[in-house]
């Protein structure tokens, strides 16, 4: 894969990159209007989506950083984005052009004042994995094989300006309006700032690994503080396949069930016991060992779950509470889904919408075990998402709904559900974490 010798780091350089991409998208639309005259609408639209997804992704992968991270987050919204975007943006999880060797060495000298060969017995300047915020190199020291994650230059400094550039797109896509919309973007910005602090990640990694080490079939790397800095983090190199590489090859249902149970227990224990959760559940953050162990390798994005959000959120996971109209509506106010200044039309619409969503989405919590391989369940989620994404009634209303905590908690559950479905895990014990 071709390497990158320079990343645009200034606001002007990064904005210029997006302007050029916007021009390409404009040309794609001109082609689309021409295609509609001679081709069926669905075919013309599919070509437009494919061209736009390719051009936007090609631009973001050169910019890296939070712009590419947002694409990664959007790739998990399978029921909102067209398929072409999901497929392209999913590549940001673990397949983007890496930094060149000279730029890697320059980064080491900046943060350690040393060449990497002075810190390690061996160091491979060619990365083995490149993603949105950093890339991974293999090294050895004192007989141990290590993974060294290096953050791309300028990522931390460009977060605010990157989000300002993508804000209009996101507001349009998710129908966000109103004066308090900034609270959602501030939540994303704060989390991205945390993700660029590798010393914080090291601390969080050690804390979660220690707290969750008792969960069966779960493994974590060890982290090395003396070989880490705010932009470089060193850990054990863990052998295994990325979850997305493992899934197509696996024919062992027992192994899929074992992995699914470990993954589910890991998340339920964090959310319900620790009240702090690994909020970046995409396939690139999980490896599968040859022995069928689930390995978690990235704790940059952790979300604390405050009690005043946790309580009403999970009260609405209970079937009897969803069916209790007065109780259900009171919790919607607590979660900021309904507002005192809503019109009667808005109250009726959003109460009905969230009743539909929660009745379906909380089904796994209504039984002792759940079959996450069931395509009907996930098909209904996709159908519901598509229905509301096309709702003209919703478009007329302010989609700016819910506590800011929904962003990462919902992202966690959508990502977790998708991973469980990818694994085709069956007979998963929902409350198994209580007995661990």
Buried (B, 14 or more C-beta within 10 A) or exposed (E): EEBBEEBBBEBEBBBEBBEEBEEBBEEBEEEBEEBBEEBEEEEBBBBBBBBBBBBBBEBBBBBBBBBBBBBBBBBBBBBBBBEBBBBBBBBBBBEBBBBBBEBBBEBBEEBBEEEBEEBBEEBBBBBEBBBBBBBBBBBBBEEEEBBBBBBBBBBBBBBBBBBEBBBEEBBEBBBBEEEEBEEBBEBBBEBBBBBBBBBBBBBBBBBBBEBBEEBEBBBBBEBBEEBBBBBBBBBBBBEBBBBBBBBEEBEEEEBBBBBBBBBBBBBBBBBBEBBBBBBBBBBBBBBBBEEBBBBBBBBBBBBEBEEEBBEBBBBBBBBEBBEEEEBBBBBBBBBBBBBEEBEEEBBEBBBEBBBEBBBEBBBBBBEEEBBBBBEEBBEBBEEBBEEBBEBEEBEEBBBBBBBBBBBBBBBBBBBBBBBBBBBBBBBBBBEBBEEE
